[in-house]
């Protein structure tokens, strides 16, 4: 689940991605010790989300007249 969350890109609306990433790091969750009381039991570990990740997108452009491949990085 960590890989899909890290690859997820949603813009324009708030998401709970960081919250889910924090849940994935809790030892009880990793060990499968999860029940309907999981969130209240671990509320102290779920209060401060980490800062948003800076994501980069590498774009490649093909310049037809010169037949050169160039790249540009967007942050």
N, CA, C and O atoms as a Maestro MAE file, in Angstrom:
{
 s_m_m2io_version
 :::
 2.0.0
}

f_m_ct {
 s_m_title
 :::
 protein
 m_atom[300] {
  # First column is atom index #
  i_m_mmod_type
  r_m_x_coord
  r_m_y_coord
  r_m_z_coord
  i_m_residue_number
  s_m_chain_name
  s_m_pdb_residue_name
  s_m_pdb_atom_name
  i_m_atomic_number
  :::
  1 25 0.817 -1.195 0.000 1 A "UNK " " N  " 7
  2 3 0.000 0.000 0.000 1 A "UNK " " CA " 6
  3 2 0.861 1.260 0.000 1 A "UNK " " C  " 6
  4 15 0.410 2.314 -0.449 1 A "UNK " " O  " 8
  5 25 2.079 1.165 0.491 2 A "UNK " " N  " 7
  6 3 2.937 2.338 0.550 2 A "UNK " " CA " 6
  7 2 3.277 2.860 -0.839 2 A "UNK " " C  " 6
  8 15 3.252 4.068 -1.074 2 A "UNK " " O  " 8
  9 25 3.593 1.960 -1.755 3 A "UNK " " N  " 7
  10 3 3.961 2.383 -3.113 3 A "UNK " " CA " 6
  11 2 2.817 3.122 -3.800 3 A "UNK " " C  " 6
  12 15 3.042 4.214 -4.324 3 A "UNK " " O  " 8
  13 25 1.599 2.576 -3.822 4 A "UNK " " N  " 7
  14 3 0.515 3.328 -4.453 4 A "UNK " " CA " 6
  15 2 0.271 4.689 -3.808 4 A "UNK " " C  " 6
  16 15 -0.017 5.657 -4.512 4 A "UNK " " O  " 8
  17 25 0.381 4.783 -2.480 5 A "UNK " " N  " 7
  18 3 0.190 6.079 -1.826 5 A "UNK " " CA " 6
  19 2 1.285 7.053 -2.223 5 A "UNK " " C  " 6
  20 15 1.021 8.240 -2.417 5 A "UNK " " O  " 8
  21 25 2.517 6.559 -2.345 6 A "UNK " " N  " 7
  22 3 3.616 7.434 -2.751 6 A "UNK " " CA " 6
  23 2 3.485 7.885 -4.191 6 A "UNK " " C  " 6
  24 15 3.952 8.970 -4.539 6 A "UNK " " O  " 8
  25 25 2.866 7.087 -5.029 7 A "UNK " " N  " 7
  26 3 2.717 7.427 -6.439 7 A "UNK " " CA " 6
  27 2 1.447 8.228 -6.719 7 A "UNK " " C  " 6
  28 15 1.281 8.771 -7.812 7 A "UNK " " O  " 8
  29 25 0.568 8.300 -5.754 8 A "UNK " " N  " 7
  30 3 -0.705 8.999 -5.923 8 A "UNK " " CA " 6
  31 2 -0.489 10.495 -6.096 8 A "UNK " " C  " 6
  32 15 0.203 11.123 -5.294 8 A "UNK " " O  " 8
  33 25 -1.073 11.060 -7.129 9 A "UNK " " N  " 7
  34 3 -1.008 12.500 -7.363 9 A "UNK " " CA " 6
  35 2 -2.433 13.001 -7.568 9 A "UNK " " C  " 6
  36 15 -3.092 12.651 -8.547 9 A "UNK " " O  " 8
  37 25 -2.894 13.819 -6.638 10 A "UNK " " N  " 7
  38 3 -4.216 14.441 -6.731 10 A "UNK " " CA " 6
  39 2 -4.007 15.917 -6.457 10 A "UNK " " C  " 6
  40 15 -3.380 16.284 -5.464 10 A "UNK " " O  " 8
  41 25 -4.517 16.750 -7.316 11 A "UNK " " N  " 7
  42 3 -4.356 18.183 -7.085 11 A "UNK " " CA " 6
  43 2 -5.710 18.868 -7.104 11 A "UNK " " C  " 6
  44 15 -6.665 18.397 -7.721 11 A "UNK " " O  " 8
  45 25 -5.762 19.988 -6.412 12 A "UNK " " N  " 7
  46 3 -6.977 20.793 -6.410 12 A "UNK " " CA " 6
  47 2 -7.938 20.521 -5.275 12 A "UNK " " C  " 6
  48 15 -8.817 21.339 -5.003 12 A "UNK " " O  " 8
  49 25 -7.792 19.389 -4.605 13 A "UNK " " N  " 7
  50 3 -8.667 19.062 -3.477 13 A "UNK " " CA " 6
  51 2 -7.836 18.461 -2.353 13 A "UNK " " C  " 6
  52 15 -6.831 17.805 -2.624 13 A "UNK " " O  " 8
  53 25 -8.224 18.665 -1.109 14 A "UNK " " N  " 7
  54 3 -7.496 18.048 0.002 14 A "UNK " " CA " 6
  55 2 -7.717 16.537 0.015 14 A "UNK " " C  " 6
  56 15 -8.773 16.051 -0.391 14 A "UNK " " O  " 8
  57 25 -6.711 15.802 0.485 15 A "UNK " " N  " 7
  58 3 -6.822 14.345 0.586 15 A "UNK " " CA " 6
  59 2 -6.378 13.887 1.970 15 A "UNK " " C  " 6
  60 15 -5.849 14.673 2.755 15 A "UNK " " O  " 8
  61 25 -6.597 12.622 2.256 16 A "UNK " " N  " 7
  62 3 -6.158 12.027 3.525 16 A "UNK " " CA " 6
  63 2 -4.947 11.116 3.313 16 A "UNK " " C  " 6
  64 15 -4.681 10.228 4.122 16 A "UNK " " O  " 8
  65 25 -4.223 11.343 2.228 17 A "UNK " " N  " 7
  66 3 -3.078 10.495 1.905 17 A "UNK " " CA " 6
  67 2 -2.053 10.457 3.033 17 A "UNK " " C  " 6
  68 15 -1.590 9.381 3.409 17 A "UNK " " O  " 8
  69 25 -1.696 11.612 3.571 18 A "UNK " " N  " 7
  70 3 -0.693 11.655 4.648 18 A "UNK " " CA " 6
  71 2 -1.179 10.899 5.888 18 A "UNK " " C  " 6
  72 15 -0.389 10.242 6.566 18 A "UNK " " O  " 8
  73 25 -2.446 10.992 6.173 19 A "UNK " " N  " 7
  74 3 -3.028 10.277 7.314 19 A "UNK " " CA " 6
  75 2 -2.861 8.768 7.119 19 A "UNK " " C  " 6
  76 15 -2.472 8.056 8.044 19 A "UNK " " O  " 8
  77 25 -3.156 8.291 5.915 20 A "UNK " " N  " 7
  78 3 -3.011 6.866 5.626 20 A "UNK " " CA " 6
  79 2 -1.550 6.432 5.685 20 A "UNK " " C  " 6
  80 15 -1.252 5.328 6.139 20 A "UNK " " O  " 8
  81 25 -0.644 7.282 5.233 21 A "UNK " " N  " 7
  82 3 0.782 6.961 5.319 21 A "UNK " " CA " 6
  83 2 1.215 6.803 6.778 21 A "UNK " " C  " 6
  84 15 2.014 5.922 7.095 21 A "UNK " " O  " 8
  85 25 0.690 7.652 7.666 22 A "UNK " " N  " 7
  86 3 1.019 7.541 9.088 22 A "UNK " " CA " 6
  87 2 0.485 6.229 9.665 22 A "UNK " " C  " 6
  88 15 1.168 5.579 10.456 22 A "UNK " " O  " 8
  89 25 -0.724 5.840 9.277 23 A "UNK " " N  " 7
  90 3 -1.305 4.583 9.759 23 A "UNK " " CA " 6
  91 2 -0.434 3.402 9.346 23 A "UNK " " C  " 6
  92 15 -0.227 2.479 10.134 23 A "UNK " " O  " 8
  93 25 0.075 3.423 8.116 24 A "UNK " " N  " 7
  94 3 0.901 2.321 7.621 24 A "UNK " " CA " 6
  95 2 2.196 2.145 8.403 24 A "UNK " " C  " 6
  96 15 2.797 1.071 8.368 24 A "UNK " " O  " 8
  97 25 2.635 3.186 9.110 25 A "UNK " " N  " 7
  98 3 3.881 3.117 9.877 25 A "UNK " " CA " 6
  99 2 3.683 2.635 11.318 25 A "UNK " " C  " 6
  100 15 4.664 2.364 12.011 25 A "UNK " " O  " 8
  101 25 2.456 2.525 11.772 26 A "UNK " " N  " 7
  102 3 2.188 2.111 13.153 26 A "UNK " " CA " 6
  103 2 2.387 0.602 13.266 26 A "UNK " " C  " 6
  104 15 1.844 -0.171 12.477 26 A "UNK " " O  " 8
  105 25 3.173 0.201 14.260 27 A "UNK " " N  " 7
  106 3 3.545 -1.207 14.431 27 A "UNK " " CA " 6
  107 2 2.335 -2.132 14.535 27 A "UNK " " C  " 6
  108 15 2.337 -3.213 13.946 27 A "UNK " " O  " 8
  109 25 1.311 -1.730 15.268 28 A "UNK " " N  " 7
  110 3 0.114 -2.574 15.377 28 A "UNK " " CA " 6
  111 2 -0.533 -2.815 14.008 28 A "UNK " " C  " 6
  112 15 -1.007 -3.918 13.738 28 A "UNK " " O  " 8
  113 25 -0.557 -1.809 13.157 29 A "UNK " " N  " 7
  114 3 -1.129 -1.983 11.827 29 A "UNK " " CA " 6
  115 2 -0.273 -2.945 11.011 29 A "UNK " " C  " 6
  116 15 -0.795 -3.840 10.346 29 A "UNK " " O  " 8
  117 25 1.036 -2.759 11.064 30 A "UNK " " N  " 7
  118 3 1.962 -3.629 10.327 30 A "UNK " " CA " 6
  119 2 1.799 -5.077 10.755 30 A "UNK " " C  " 6
  120 15 1.881 -5.983 9.926 30 A "UNK " " O  " 8
  121 25 1.569 -5.303 12.043 31 A "UNK " " N  " 7
  122 3 1.425 -6.659 12.578 31 A "UNK " " CA " 6
  123 2 0.001 -7.204 12.473 31 A "UNK " " C  " 6
  124 15 -0.260 -8.330 12.896 31 A "UNK " " O  " 8
  125 25 -0.912 -6.427 11.920 32 A "UNK " " N  " 7
  126 3 -2.279 -6.896 11.737 32 A "UNK " " CA " 6
  127 2 -3.151 -6.768 12.962 32 A "UNK " " C  " 6
  128 15 -4.244 -7.334 13.004 32 A "UNK " " O  " 8
  129 25 -2.690 -6.033 13.963 33 A "UNK " " N  " 7
  130 3 -3.483 -5.837 15.181 33 A "UNK " " CA " 6
  131 2 -4.418 -4.643 14.986 33 A "UNK " " C  " 6
  132 15 -4.199 -3.568 15.543 33 A "UNK " " O  " 8
  133 25 -5.448 -4.852 14.198 34 A "UNK " " N  " 7
  134 3 -6.364 -3.771 13.838 34 A "UNK " " CA " 6
  135 2 -7.799 -4.192 14.163 34 A "UNK " " C  " 6
  136 15 -8.223 -5.304 13.849 34 A "UNK " " O  " 8
  137 25 -8.524 -3.290 14.788 35 A "UNK " " N  " 7
  138 3 -9.939 -3.519 15.050 35 A "UNK " " CA " 6
  139 2 -10.644 -2.175 14.970 35 A "UNK " " C  " 6
  140 15 -10.034 -1.172 14.598 35 A "UNK " " O  " 8
  141 25 -11.910 -2.148 15.313 36 A "UNK " " N  " 7
  142 3 -12.676 -0.903 15.198 36 A "UNK " " CA " 6
  143 2 -12.202 0.182 16.156 36 A "UNK " " C  " 6
  144 15 -12.578 1.344 15.998 36 A "UNK " " O  " 8
  145 25 -11.401 -0.164 17.130 37 A "UNK " " N  " 7
  146 3 -10.861 0.819 18.065 37 A "UNK " " CA " 6
  147 2 -9.457 1.274 17.717 37 A "UNK " " C  " 6
  148 15 -8.820 1.964 18.514 37 A "UNK " " O  " 8
  149 25 -8.958 0.902 16.541 38 A "UNK " " N  " 7
  150 3 -7.576 1.207 16.168 38 A "UNK " " CA " 6
  151 2 -7.289 2.714 16.174 38 A "UNK " " C  " 6
  152 15 -6.293 3.142 16.757 38 A "UNK " " O  " 8
  153 25 -8.127 3.507 15.548 39 A "UNK " " N  " 7
  154 3 -7.885 4.951 15.454 39 A "UNK " " CA " 6
  155 2 -7.886 5.602 16.837 39 A "UNK " " C  " 6
  156 15 -6.952 6.341 17.144 39 A "UNK " " O  " 8
  157 25 -8.885 5.364 17.683 40 A "UNK " " N  " 7
  158 3 -8.827 5.967 19.020 40 A "UNK " " CA " 6
  159 2 -7.615 5.506 19.837 40 A "UNK " " C  " 6
  160 15 -7.031 6.298 20.578 40 A "UNK " " O  " 8
  161 25 -7.234 4.229 19.704 41 A "UNK " " N  " 7
  162 3 -6.081 3.714 20.454 41 A "UNK " " CA " 6
  163 2 -4.788 4.399 20.039 41 A "UNK " " C  " 6
  164 15 -3.881 4.557 20.856 41 A "UNK " " O  " 8
  165 25 -4.695 4.801 18.792 42 A "UNK " " N  " 7
  166 3 -3.451 5.364 18.258 42 A "UNK " " CA " 6
  167 2 -3.587 6.839 17.910 42 A "UNK " " C  " 6
  168 15 -2.804 7.370 17.122 42 A "UNK " " O  " 8
  169 25 -4.574 7.499 18.494 43 A "UNK " " N  " 7
  170 3 -4.825 8.909 18.190 43 A "UNK " " CA " 6
  171 2 -3.596 9.778 18.439 43 A "UNK " " C  " 6
  172 15 -3.358 10.739 17.707 43 A "UNK " " O  " 8
  173 25 -2.811 9.446 19.469 44 A "UNK " " N  " 7
  174 3 -1.620 10.249 19.767 44 A "UNK " " CA " 6
  175 2 -0.564 10.135 18.665 44 A "UNK " " C  " 6
  176 15 0.249 11.045 18.505 44 A "UNK " " O  " 8
  177 25 -0.561 9.047 17.910 45 A "UNK " " N  " 7
  178 3 0.396 8.861 16.817 45 A "UNK " " CA " 6
  179 2 -0.123 9.435 15.504 45 A "UNK " " C  " 6
  180 15 0.613 9.479 14.518 45 A "UNK " " O  " 8
  181 25 -1.357 9.867 15.478 46 A "UNK " " N  " 7
  182 3 -1.978 10.332 14.241 46 A "UNK " " CA " 6
  183 2 -2.346 11.810 14.288 46 A "UNK " " C  " 6
  184 15 -3.220 12.253 13.544 46 A "UNK " " O  " 8
  185 25 -1.693 12.568 15.148 47 A "UNK " " N  " 7
  186 3 -2.073 13.967 15.314 47 A "UNK " " CA " 6
  187 2 -1.309 14.925 14.404 47 A "UNK " " C  " 6
  188 15 -1.895 15.887 13.908 47 A "UNK " " O  " 8
  189 25 -0.043 14.694 14.175 48 A "UNK " " N  " 7
  190 3 0.764 15.626 13.390 48 A "UNK " " CA " 6
  191 2 1.221 14.978 12.091 48 A "UNK " " C  " 6
  192 15 2.183 14.210 12.084 48 A "UNK " " O  " 8
  193 25 0.538 15.282 10.994 49 A "UNK " " N  " 7
  194 3 0.966 14.687 9.726 49 A "UNK " " CA " 6
  195 2 2.324 15.243 9.307 49 A "UNK " " C  " 6
  196 15 2.658 16.384 9.628 49 A "UNK " " O  " 8
  197 25 3.090 14.453 8.606 50 A "UNK " " N  " 7
  198 3 4.373 14.954 8.114 50 A "UNK " " CA " 6
  199 2 4.134 16.046 7.078 50 A "UNK " " C  " 6
  200 15 3.039 16.149 6.526 50 A "UNK " " O  " 8
  201 25 5.152 16.860 6.812 51 A "UNK " " N  " 7
  202 3 4.963 17.898 5.788 51 A "UNK " " CA " 6
  203 2 4.709 17.257 4.431 51 A "UNK " " C  " 6
  204 15 5.177 16.149 4.167 51 A "UNK " " O  " 8
  205 25 3.973 17.946 3.577 52 A "UNK " " N  " 7
  206 3 3.697 17.382 2.247 52 A "UNK " " CA " 6
  207 2 4.982 17.096 1.497 52 A "UNK " " C  " 6
  208 15 5.962 17.832 1.614 52 A "UNK " " O  " 8
  209 25 4.969 16.033 0.734 53 A "UNK " " N  " 7
  210 3 6.132 15.660 -0.060 53 A "UNK " " CA " 6
  211 2 6.199 16.527 -1.304 53 A "UNK " " C  " 6
  212 15 5.177 16.875 -1.895 53 A "UNK " " O  " 8
  213 25 7.400 16.864 -1.684 54 A "UNK " " N  " 7
  214 3 7.595 17.554 -2.946 54 A "UNK " " CA " 6
  215 2 7.719 16.489 -4.006 54 A "UNK " " C  " 6
  216 15 8.562 15.596 -3.916 54 A "UNK " " O  " 8
  217 25 6.895 16.587 -4.986 55 A "UNK " " N  " 7
  218 3 6.924 15.600 -6.063 55 A "UNK " " CA " 6
  219 2 7.414 16.269 -7.335 55 A "UNK " " C  " 6
  220 15 7.104 17.429 -7.606 55 A "UNK " " O  " 8
  221 25 8.174 15.527 -8.099 56 A "UNK " " N  " 7
  222 3 8.671 16.024 -9.373 56 A "UNK " " CA " 6
  223 2 8.107 15.170 -10.490 56 A "UNK " " C  " 6
  224 15 7.903 13.966 -10.331 56 A "UNK " " O  " 8
  225 25 7.866 15.790 -11.591 57 A "UNK " " N  " 7
  226 3 7.376 15.089 -12.763 57 A "UNK " " CA " 6
  227 2 8.350 15.375 -13.893 57 A "UNK " " C  " 6
  228 15 8.569 16.531 -14.254 57 A "UNK " " O  " 8
  229 25 8.926 14.337 -14.442 58 A "UNK " " N  " 7
  230 3 9.875 14.480 -15.539 58 A "UNK " " CA " 6
  231 2 9.117 14.340 -16.850 58 A "UNK " " C  " 6
  232 15 8.485 13.315 -17.103 58 A "UNK " " O  " 8
  233 25 9.183 15.365 -17.676 59 A "UNK " " N  " 7
  234 3 8.510 15.354 -18.962 59 A "UNK " " CA " 6
  235 2 9.548 15.311 -20.074 59 A "UNK " " C  " 6
  236 15 10.593 15.955 -19.976 59 A "UNK " " O  " 8
  237 25 9.271 14.569 -21.114 60 A "UNK " " N  " 7
  238 3 10.152 14.496 -22.264 60 A "UNK " " CA " 6
  239 2 9.428 15.052 -23.472 60 A "UNK " " C  " 6
  240 15 8.270 14.724 -23.729 60 A "UNK " " O  " 8
  241 25 10.125 15.893 -24.207 61 A "UNK " " N  " 7
  242 3 9.550 16.508 -25.393 61 A "UNK " " CA " 6
  243 2 10.367 16.094 -26.604 61 A "UNK " " C  " 6
  244 15 11.598 16.102 -26.569 61 A "UNK " " O  " 8
  245 25 9.685 15.739 -27.654 62 A "UNK " " N  " 7
  246 3 10.355 15.377 -28.893 62 A "UNK " " CA " 6
  247 2 10.214 16.542 -29.847 62 A "UNK " " C  " 6
  248 15 9.111 16.925 -30.236 62 A "UNK " " O  " 8
  249 25 11.342 17.090 -30.209 63 A "UNK " " N  " 7
  250 3 11.363 18.224 -31.121 63 A "UNK " " CA " 6
  251 2 11.502 17.678 -32.541 63 A "UNK " " C  " 6
  252 15 12.599 17.319 -32.968 63 A "UNK " " O  " 8
  253 25 10.396 17.617 -33.263 64 A "UNK " " N  " 7
  254 3 10.356 16.974 -34.585 64 A "UNK " " CA " 6
  255 2 11.345 17.551 -35.590 64 A "UNK " " C  " 6
  256 15 12.030 16.774 -36.255 64 A "UNK " " O  " 8
  257 25 11.458 18.879 -35.740 65 A "UNK " " N  " 7
  258 3 12.370 19.383 -36.766 65 A "UNK " " CA " 6
  259 2 13.837 18.995 -36.547 65 A "UNK " " C  " 6
  260 15 14.553 18.705 -37.505 65 A "UNK " " O  " 8
  261 25 14.277 18.992 -35.291 66 A "UNK " " N  " 7
  262 3 15.690 18.666 -35.048 66 A "UNK " " CA " 6
  263 2 15.875 17.235 -34.592 66 A "UNK " " C  " 6
  264 15 17.010 16.792 -34.418 66 A "UNK " " O  " 8
  265 25 14.796 16.500 -34.394 67 A "UNK " " N  " 7
  266 3 14.841 15.111 -33.961 67 A "UNK " " CA " 6
  267 2 15.628 14.911 -32.671 67 A "UNK " " C  " 6
  268 15 16.335 13.915 -32.522 67 A "UNK " " O  " 8
  269 25 15.508 15.848 -31.746 68 A "UNK " " N  " 7
  270 3 16.207 15.741 -30.472 68 A "UNK " " CA " 6
  271 2 15.205 15.501 -29.344 68 A "UNK " " C  " 6
  272 15 14.090 16.021 -29.355 68 A "UNK " " O  " 8
  273 25 15.633 14.707 -28.385 69 A "UNK " " N  " 7
  274 3 14.812 14.448 -27.210 69 A "UNK " " CA " 6
  275 2 15.318 15.366 -26.106 69 A "UNK " " C  " 6
  276 15 16.499 15.329 -25.761 69 A "UNK " " O  " 8
  277 25 14.440 16.185 -25.554 70 A "UNK " " N  " 7
  278 3 14.811 17.059 -24.463 70 A "UNK " " CA " 6
  279 2 13.906 16.769 -23.279 70 A "UNK " " C  " 6
  280 15 12.824 16.203 -23.437 70 A "UNK " " O  " 8
  281 25 14.355 17.159 -22.088 71 A "UNK " " N  " 7
  282 3 13.525 16.932 -20.908 71 A "UNK " " CA " 6
  283 2 13.377 18.209 -20.123 71 A "UNK " " C  " 6
  284 15 14.177 19.137 -20.238 71 A "UNK " " O  " 8
  285 25 12.328 18.233 -19.319 72 A "UNK " " N  " 7
  286 3 12.057 19.367 -18.464 72 A "UNK " " CA " 6
  287 2 11.500 18.823 -17.153 72 A "UNK " " C  " 6
  288 15 10.742 17.853 -17.146 72 A "UNK " " O  " 8
  289 25 11.874 19.444 -16.064 73 A "UNK " " N  " 7
  290 3 11.410 18.993 -14.746 73 A "UNK " " CA " 6
  291 2 10.419 20.002 -14.197 73 A "UNK " " C  " 6
  292 15 10.688 21.203 -14.180 73 A "UNK " " O  " 8
  293 25 9.267 19.510 -13.747 74 A "UNK " " N  " 7
  294 3 8.232 20.359 -13.148 74 A "UNK " " CA " 6
  295 2 8.114 19.974 -11.683 74 A "UNK " " C  " 6
  296 15 8.048 18.791 -11.352 74 A "UNK " " O  " 8
  297 25 8.088 20.963 -10.812 75 A "UNK " " N  " 7
  298 3 7.910 20.699 -9.374 75 A "UNK " " CA " 6
  299 2 6.619 21.296 -8.912 75 A "UNK " " C  " 6
  300 15 6.276 21.190 -7.735 75 A "UNK " " O  " 8
  :::
 }
 m_bond[299] {
  # First column is bond index #
  i_m_from
  i_m_to
  i_m_order
  :::
  1 1 2 1
  2 2 3 1
  3 3 4 2
  4 3 5 1
  5 5 6 1
  6 6 7 1
  7 7 8 2
  8 7 9 1
  9 9 10 1
  10 10 11 1
  11 11 12 2
  12 11 13 1
  13 13 14 1
  14 14 15 1
  15 15 16 2
  16 15 17 1
  17 17 18 1
  18 18 19 1
  19 19 20 2
  20 19 21 1
  21 21 22 1
  22 22 23 1
  23 23 24 2
  24 23 25 1
  25 25 26 1
  26 26 27 1
  27 27 28 2
  28 27 29 1
  29 29 30 1
  30 30 31 1
  31 31 32 2
  32 31 33 1
  33 33 34 1
  34 34 35 1
  35 35 36 2
  36 35 37 1
  37 37 38 1
  38 38 39 1
  39 39 40 2
  40 39 41 1
  41 41 42 1
  42 42 43 1
  43 43 44 2
  44 43 45 1
  45 45 46 1
  46 46 47 1
  47 47 48 2
  48 47 49 1
  49 49 50 1
  50 50 51 1
  51 51 52 2
  52 51 53 1
  53 53 54 1
  54 54 55 1
  55 55 56 2
  56 55 57 1
  57 57 58 1
  58 58 59 1
  59 59 60 2
  60 59 61 1
  61 61 62 1
  62 62 63 1
  63 63 64 2
  64 63 65 1
  65 65 66 1
  66 66 67 1
  67 67 68 2
  68 67 69 1
  69 69 70 1
  70 70 71 1
  71 71 72 2
  72 71 73 1
  73 73 74 1
  74 74 75 1
  75 75 76 2
  76 75 77 1
  77 77 78 1
  78 78 79 1
  79 79 80 2
  80 79 81 1
  81 81 82 1
  82 82 83 1
  83 83 84 2
  84 83 85 1
  85 85 86 1
  86 86 87 1
  87 87 88 2
  88 87 89 1
  89 89 90 1
  90 90 91 1
  91 91 92 2
  92 91 93 1
  93 93 94 1
  94 94 95 1
  95 95 96 2
  96 95 97 1
  97 97 98 1
  98 98 99 1
  99 99 100 2
  100 99 101 1
  101 101 102 1
  102 102 103 1
  103 103 104 2
  104 103 105 1
  105 105 106 1
  106 106 107 1
  107 107 108 2
  108 107 109 1
  109 109 110 1
  110 110 111 1
  111 111 112 2
  112 111 113 1
  113 113 114 1
  114 114 115 1
  115 115 116 2
  116 115 117 1
  117 117 118 1
  118 118 119 1
  119 119 120 2
  120 119 121 1
  121 121 122 1
  122 122 123 1
  123 123 124 2
  124 123 125 1
  125 125 126 1
  126 126 127 1
  127 127 128 2
  128 127 129 1
  129 129 130 1
  130 130 131 1
  131 131 132 2
  132 131 133 1
  133 133 134 1
  134 134 135 1
  135 135 136 2
  136 135 137 1
  137 137 138 1
  138 138 139 1
  139 139 140 2
  140 139 141 1
  141 141 142 1
  142 142 143 1
  143 143 144 2
  144 143 145 1
  145 145 146 1
  146 146 147 1
  147 147 148 2
  148 147 149 1
  149 149 150 1
  150 150 151 1
  151 151 152 2
  152 151 153 1
  153 153 154 1
  154 154 155 1
  155 155 156 2
  156 155 157 1
  157 157 158 1
  158 158 159 1
  159 159 160 2
  160 159 161 1
  161 161 162 1
  162 162 163 1
  163 163 164 2
  164 163 165 1
  165 165 166 1
  166 166 167 1
  167 167 168 2
  168 167 169 1
  169 169 170 1
  170 170 171 1
  171 171 172 2
  172 171 173 1
  173 173 174 1
  174 174 175 1
  175 175 176 2
  176 175 177 1
  177 177 178 1
  178 178 179 1
  179 179 180 2
  180 179 181 1
  181 181 182 1
  182 182 183 1
  183 183 184 2
  184 183 185 1
  185 185 186 1
  186 186 187 1
  187 187 188 2
  188 187 189 1
  189 189 190 1
  190 190 191 1
  191 191 192 2
  192 191 193 1
  193 193 194 1
  194 194 195 1
  195 195 196 2
  196 195 197 1
  197 197 198 1
  198 198 199 1
  199 199 200 2
  200 199 201 1
  201 201 202 1
  202 202 203 1
  203 203 204 2
  204 203 205 1
  205 205 206 1
  206 206 207 1
  207 207 208 2
  208 207 209 1
  209 209 210 1
  210 210 211 1
  211 211 212 2
  212 211 213 1
  213 213 214 1
  214 214 215 1
  215 215 216 2
  216 215 217 1
  217 217 218 1
  218 218 219 1
  219 219 220 2
  220 219 221 1
  221 221 222 1
  222 222 223 1
  223 223 224 2
  224 223 225 1
  225 225 226 1
  226 226 227 1
  227 227 228 2
  228 227 229 1
  229 229 230 1
  230 230 231 1
  231 231 232 2
  232 231 233 1
  233 233 234 1
  234 234 235 1
  235 235 236 2
  236 235 237 1
  237 237 238 1
  238 238 239 1
  239 239 240 2
  240 239 241 1
  241 241 242 1
  242 242 243 1
  243 243 244 2
  244 243 245 1
  245 245 246 1
  246 246 247 1
  247 247 248 2
  248 247 249 1
  249 249 250 1
  250 250 251 1
  251 251 252 2
  252 251 253 1
  253 253 254 1
  254 254 255 1
  255 255 256 2
  256 255 257 1
  257 257 258 1
  258 258 259 1
  259 259 260 2
  260 259 261 1
  261 261 262 1
  262 262 263 1
  263 263 264 2
  264 263 265 1
  265 265 266 1
  266 266 267 1
  267 267 268 2
  268 267 269 1
  269 269 270 1
  270 270 271 1
  271 271 272 2
  272 271 273 1
  273 273 274 1
  274 274 275 1
  275 275 276 2
  276 275 277 1
  277 277 278 1
  278 278 279 1
  279 279 280 2
  280 279 281 1
  281 281 282 1
  282 282 283 1
  283 283 284 2
  284 283 285 1
  285 285 286 1
  286 286 287 1
  287 287 288 2
  288 287 289 1
  289 289 290 1
  290 290 291 1
  291 291 292 2
  292 291 293 1
  293 293 294 1
  294 294 295 1
  295 295 296 2
  296 295 297 1
  297 297 298 1
  298 298 299 1
  299 299 300 2
  :::
 }
}
